[in-house]
Amino acid sequence: MSVPTRFAGSVLVALTLVTTPMITPSAGAAERVSGCVAAHLAITRGPRLAATGHRYDQFRITNTGRTTCRLYGYPTFRFRNGAGAAVGRPSQPYGVPAHVVRLAPGQRTRVTVATVDPAVTRPADCRAQDVASVDIALAYRPHVYRLPMTARVCTTRRYRPSSYPVGF
């Protein structure tokens, strides 16, 4: 099929417009997602895993709100005894990179605290104590969640708990 000479330029422009992808902002960049608020989050106990002298206590975070929200960073865990007094030191972030986790309504993610099993340490290095609960403070959020948790944990700086980032 031949194109008359006077329309050749118009056809080329039309083909260019049809075949050249338009650059548009991605859906993630265009959609701003607010940080999750305490009133729209529920935290429950998950499983306790163990390996190589460590325990990994997981906690599930569920978005109970009506909109998608985001979490980021490392939570801080603080163990408490039966009287509610702090036991040992607060957790320190473990060296895994953090990333943004988006939670749609009803969706869940997890946070994890790692502790050394006192049975594999020297008693003087660990100074183990029993705990009855744990406080969880999500990064960049003012609310602190207190959940029941029974365990025996080390209380020294050497064996302080480690926290993993949200979603890890």
C-alpha positions as CSV (number, residue, x, y, z in Angstrom):
1,M,0.0,0.0,0.0
2,S,1.4,3.3,-1.0
3,V,0.9,6.5,1.0
4,P,0.5,9.7,-0.9
5,T,3.5,12.0,-0.4
6,R,1.5,14.8,1.2
7,F,0.3,12.4,4.1
8,A,3.6,10.6,4.7
9,G,4.7,13.0,7.5
10,S,1.3,12.8,9.2
11,V,1.3,9.0,9.1
12,L,4.9,8.9,10.6
13,V,3.8,11.3,13.5
14,A,0.7,9.2,14.1
15,L,2.7,5.9,14.2
16,T,5.2,7.5,16.6
17,L,2.4,8.6,19.0
18,V,0.8,5.2,18.9
19,T,4.0,3.2,19.4
20,T,6.0,5.4,21.8
21,P,5.3,4.6,25.5
22,M,4.2,7.6,27.5
23,I,6.2,8.1,30.7
24,T,3.8,8.3,33.6
25,P,4.4,8.1,37.4
26,S,4.1,4.6,38.8
27,A,1.0,3.7,40.8
28,G,3.2,3.6,44.0
29,A,4.6,7.1,43.4
30,A,1.2,8.6,42.6
31,E,-0.6,7.0,45.6
32,R,0.4,8.3,49.0
33,V,-0.1,5.8,51.8
34,S,-0.3,7.0,55.3
35,G,1.5,5.4,58.2
36,C,-0.5,2.9,60.2
37,V,-2.2,4.1,63.4
38,A,-2.6,2.2,66.7
39,A,-6.4,2.2,66.5
40,H,-6.2,0.3,63.2
41,L,-3.6,-2.3,64.2
42,A,-4.0,-5.5,66.1
43,I,-0.9,-7.5,67.4
44,T,-1.1,-11.1,68.4
45,R,1.4,-13.8,69.3
46,G,2.7,-15.9,66.5
47,P,4.9,-19.0,66.6
48,R,8.1,-19.4,68.6
49,L,10.9,-20.9,66.5
50,A,14.3,-22.1,67.7
51,A,17.6,-22.8,66.1
52,T,21.3,-22.9,67.1
53,G,20.7,-21.7,70.7
54,H,18.4,-18.9,69.7
55,R,14.6,-18.4,70.0
56,Y,12.6,-16.3,67.5
57,D,9.3,-15.1,68.9
58,Q,7.0,-13.8,66.1
59,F,4.1,-11.4,66.5
60,R,1.5,-10.9,63.9
61,I,0.3,-7.3,63.0
62,T,-3.1,-7.0,61.3
63,N,-4.5,-3.9,59.7
64,T,-8.0,-3.7,61.1
65,G,-8.7,-0.3,59.5
66,R,-10.6,0.4,56.2
67,T,-7.6,1.8,54.3
68,T,-4.2,0.7,53.3
69,C,-1.4,1.9,55.6
70,R,2.4,1.4,55.8
71,L,4.9,0.4,58.4
72,Y,8.7,0.7,58.3
73,G,11.7,0.0,60.5
74,Y,12.7,-2.0,63.5
75,P,10.3,-2.4,66.5
76,T,11.7,-2.2,70.0
77,F,10.9,-5.1,72.3
78,R,11.1,-4.7,76.1
79,F,10.5,-7.7,78.4
80,R,8.5,-7.4,81.7
81,N,8.2,-9.6,84.7
82,G,5.0,-10.6,86.5
83,A,5.0,-7.3,88.4
84,G,5.3,-5.3,85.2
85,A,8.9,-4.2,85.9
86,A,11.4,-4.1,83.0
87,V,13.6,-7.1,82.6
88,G,17.0,-6.8,81.0
89,R,17.7,-4.4,78.1
90,P,15.5,-3.3,75.2
91,S,16.1,-5.0,71.9
92,Q,18.6,-3.7,69.4
93,P,18.1,-3.8,65.6
94,Y,19.5,-6.8,63.8
95,G,21.6,-6.0,60.7
96,V,18.9,-6.9,58.1
97,P,17.8,-4.0,55.9
98,A,14.4,-2.5,56.6
99,H,11.8,-1.9,53.9
100,V,8.3,-0.3,53.7
101,V,5.5,-2.8,54.3
102,R,2.1,-1.8,53.0
103,L,-0.9,-3.4,54.7
104,A,-4.3,-3.5,52.9
105,P,-7.3,-3.8,55.2
106,G,-7.3,-7.2,56.8
107,Q,-3.8,-8.0,55.6
108,R,-1.1,-8.9,58.1
109,T,2.7,-8.9,58.5
110,R,5.0,-9.8,61.4
111,V,7.7,-8.6,63.7
112,T,10.3,-10.9,65.3
113,V,12.5,-10.7,68.4
114,A,15.5,-13.0,68.7
115,T,16.9,-14.1,72.1
116,V,19.7,-16.4,73.1
117,D,18.5,-19.5,75.0
118,P,19.9,-19.1,78.5
119,A,20.6,-22.9,78.6
120,V,23.5,-22.5,76.1
121,T,25.2,-19.7,78.1
122,R,27.3,-19.5,81.2
123,P,24.9,-18.3,84.0
124,A,27.1,-15.4,85.0
125,D,27.2,-14.1,81.4
126,C,23.5,-14.3,80.9
127,R,21.8,-13.6,84.3
128,A,18.5,-15.2,83.2
129,Q,15.1,-14.1,84.5
130,D,11.6,-15.1,83.8
131,V,9.3,-12.8,81.9
132,A,5.5,-12.6,81.8
133,S,4.9,-10.0,79.0
134,V,6.6,-8.0,76.3
135,D,6.2,-4.4,75.2
136,I,6.4,-3.8,71.5
137,A,6.9,-0.3,70.2
138,L,6.7,-0.1,66.4
139,A,9.2,2.3,64.8
140,Y,8.0,5.9,64.3
141,R,4.7,5.1,66.2
142,P,4.1,6.4,69.8
143,H,1.8,3.5,71.0
144,V,3.3,0.6,72.9
145,Y,1.5,-2.8,72.8
146,R,1.9,-5.1,75.8
147,L,1.3,-8.8,75.1
148,P,1.6,-11.8,77.5
149,M,4.7,-13.9,76.9
150,T,6.3,-16.4,79.1
151,A,10.0,-17.2,78.6
152,R,13.3,-17.2,80.4
153,V,15.6,-14.6,78.9
154,C,19.2,-13.3,79.4
155,T,19.4,-9.8,80.9
156,T,23.0,-8.7,80.1
157,R,24.2,-6.4,77.4
158,R,26.1,-9.3,75.8
159,Y,22.9,-11.3,75.2
160,R,20.4,-8.5,74.7
161,P,17.5,-9.3,72.4
162,S,17.6,-8.5,68.7
163,S,14.7,-7.1,66.6
164,Y,14.1,-7.8,63.0
165,P,12.5,-5.3,60.7
166,V,8.8,-5.3,60.0
167,G,7.9,-8.0,57.5
168,F,11.1,-10.0,57.9
